Amino acid sequence: MNYTEKLQNVSVLGAAGKMGSGILLLTAMEMADLSLKPENKGKHFVLNAMDVSSEALLGLMKYVKAQVLKAAEKKIVGLRDFYADREDLINNSEIINQYVEDVLFIIRPTTVLEATYESSVIFEAIKEDPALKVKIFKQINENSKTKPWFCTNTSSIPINELDSKAGLNGRVLGVHFYNPPAIQKLVEIIKTDKTEADLVEFANTFSKNLKKIVVPSADFAGFVGNGHFMRDALHGIKEAEELAKKYSFTEAVYMMNKISQEYLIRPMGIFQLIDYVGIDVCQYIMSVMNPYLKDEDLHSSLLDKMIEIGVRGGQNFDGSQKDGFLKYDKGRPVAIYDVNKKSYMNIADFQAKCDAELGKMADSVKPWKAVVGDKGKDDYLKGYYNDLKTLKAMGSELAIKYAKRSKEIGLKLVADKVANNYNDVNTVLLTGFFHAYGPINDYI
Amino acid sequence: MTKLRRKVYMVAGYNTISMGTGRKEFHPKKPRPDLEDYIKEAGQAVLKMIGGAKNVDETVIGNFIGALFNRQANMAAFAPMIDEGLRYKPAIRVEGACGTGALALATGIKSILAETAEVALILGVEVQNTVKAMYGADILAAAGWAKERKTGHAYFFPGKFSDRSKAYAEKFGADKTRAAMAKWYQNAIENARLCPTAQEFHNNTNDLIACGMNKPNPKGFVDSLNFFDCSKVSDGASAIAIVSEEGLKRCGISKKDAVEIIGFGQAEEDITKPPADHTKLSTTKVAVEKAMQMAGITKEQIGTVECHDCFTIAGIMATEAIGFAEHGKGPDFVIEGNTSRTGSVPFNTTGGLIGWGHPTGATGVHQAVTIWEQLTGKAGDAQIEIKPEKPYGLTINMGGDDKSLVSIVYKRAE
């Protein structure tokens, strides 16, 4: 496998989307860095940014420019070496601008699929729709001059299904980035029995060069990441529905969101995370995974209902949060959607009541931010969970139940051989979801 | 000139806050005071203490490179903005990179000596947080030889002093050098915590030595310095009045509130030449010797020093350039605690460039203000004891890599 050769002509499908834009950015910089190496002088690098929306592609180019500028500023020390022989580039500012130009000039925004026919590697980050993915893979594969490798960013569809339906003969691999790809460290790599070894090696080298942490996952719908997240989310939703029998719906959502964030010391509450990913995306991923699951129904009628009403969450192109279960003001939840009244209710109006119902929090509780980077967090968390256990309040009991369920889900992923080991499960949650600790632990 | 032909005093010093990362009120994306604000604040504060603009004969404004940081040149014309009373009076702007402030002082001293002024208002100012650090590095690189910029480090001046630090560590021992640099950092921050205008006034890190001992990261920064070895990017202004005997009377200031300039030394080295010996501050040594010679004092009579510790290694080398430590023994001198505020000769008692801050064009003036405060008992919580057998204060202000030097000897006026 010649890594550089493979990266001389690449296409990203769905390049203007949330995941595609990040993959495009990272790939563009990796390709530019290769092009700047002395041994690659004179070689031509092309990265097709393919998307159905021309308008979104304009937004993409603006996004990429801003992000490359930031990245260039950060790596100016190394960039000066790259451009050491360019006598016209003297100041950091000149070198940074040149690098931004060099990255942007590799990218060819296009709405035409034919542009991808010369690529050796296709990164796919289009809608999570198996039929659509198969159709496009097939079309490229049948018209391509290069027998390209397909790296799909699917977070749930079994790779072997894409392979067999599109007739790719082992030239497809799951390379699952986390949102946002430019920041999240995790990449799940999912090979099938047929995947070409060279392709796996390529993806590993590529991920390593992007400074990502690779976790292999078995080719089972949802893989490790969504295998945990979807079940974890469903637990939160069901607990909220249970609470809604005694409290109002918005109160129930508030309480479970608080349990899953503040009590479990996570970066976001579960309903905020569902909004972040997109209610429609969560619903869809569950529907893709569900047919493959035995003795388990991964489905939420609450999500269906929200979609039906038209409340979807997700993010705007600038990364700001759209309203979903929660309504946001400058990124902070301020209200909760009442599915019955079909309107948002201000959190401030019922927060005190709910907090009182949940009862006292442990004195030792700290915000996620204070724990996540703490080197002594293992001891701290042991102590914290001990405190939680002694509290005997509704909140602490719901939290312990939640943590237990989260652990159970993790253990099952290993038992079902989706993940190789406990450590891989924890790595996915630590690096793909920014949790302060893995679900498989001895705190509870 | 071996002796000052006339008595010269400094009075009425004032420092604005040194603004930048570390200050609680600093936020890179929020509006901040600009050149005009700092110049007004410092200038007006001094005018108030000396009886108003009517008493001023001349203004000297020191600014390194506002033309690039702030798109502003012709800075002398800011003098009348401070107070209408300065309109149509002489003003001059001087520049000598990071040594600008003391060049402004030297210009003022010379005006008094030349009798073209009895009262000179000296003000140093710089506003550097207008650009990100990697672009600021381009601008500050102008303090070196522009023809070296291409081959220089992305962070040009940290690169220069990293080379010095490396050479020093190779010659005299890496562990000892690093330990002394960490100790220098600790002293700087501990002193800054006693001075409300210091950039590191809010620093509440517990283990300062551990910070100072951090391993340099050549991939992201320079080979032989960590971030704690470096002065930060600062905005601020300092101002002071330089006056003659007659000027003192005109301003109605008592001698006990003044310091007398006993001697000063200037030295310039060729900007196109690399240092002859990376382990020495040779030009600094010449400037200090000139100042002490004019003052007629020995190093044993110096009670406190404000030296140009743009980087910790520069502070250590300054102890050798002054003669407190032999060549190669500066680190021991620092580690033993001689330069700390309770040591044999306290250095940089309000934090120096690393602790108080380094608004480049203002730094030389800030040093004079600190010495004035210490010798007249106005240093507040940062006050050190000035012993009768060591009544002198010394400042060293350096432009570029040991290129433009001014050293001044002070004593409380009698």
HADDOCK unambig.tbl for C-alpha pairs under 7 A between the chains (distance, minus, plus):
assign (segid A and resid 73 and name CA) (segid B and resid 134 and name CA) 6.78 0.50 0.50
assign (segid A and resid 75 and name CA) (segid B and resid 220 and name CA) 6.84 0.50 0.50
assign (segid A and resid 76 and name CA) (segid B and resid 154 and name CA) 6.43 0.50 0.50
assign (segid A and resid 77 and name CA) (segid B and resid 154 and name CA) 5.35 0.50 0.50
assign (segid A and resid 77 and name CA) (segid B and resid 219 and name CA) 6.77 0.50 0.50
assign (segid A and resid 77 and name CA) (segid B and resid 220 and name CA) 6.25 0.50 0.50
assign (segid A and resid 77 and name CA) (segid B and resid 221 and name CA) 6.77 0.50 0.50
assign (segid A and resid 80 and name CA) (segid B and resid 154 and name CA) 6.70 0.50 0.50
assign (segid A and resid 90 and name CA) (segid B and resid 149 and name CA) 6.48 0.50 0.50
assign (segid A and resid 90 and name CA) (segid B and resid 150 and name CA) 4.84 0.50 0.50
assign (segid A and resid 91 and name CA) (segid B and resid 138 and name CA) 5.69 0.50 0.50
assign (segid A and resid 92 and name CA) (segid B and resid 134 and name CA) 6.68 0.50 0.50
assign (segid A and resid 92 and name CA) (segid B and resid 135 and name CA) 6.36 0.50 0.50
assign (segid A and resid 92 and name CA) (segid B and resid 138 and name CA) 6.22 0.50 0.50
assign (segid A and resid 92 and name CA) (segid B and resid 154 and name CA) 6.28 0.50 0.50
assign (segid A and resid 93 and name CA) (segid B and resid 135 and name CA) 6.10 0.50 0.50
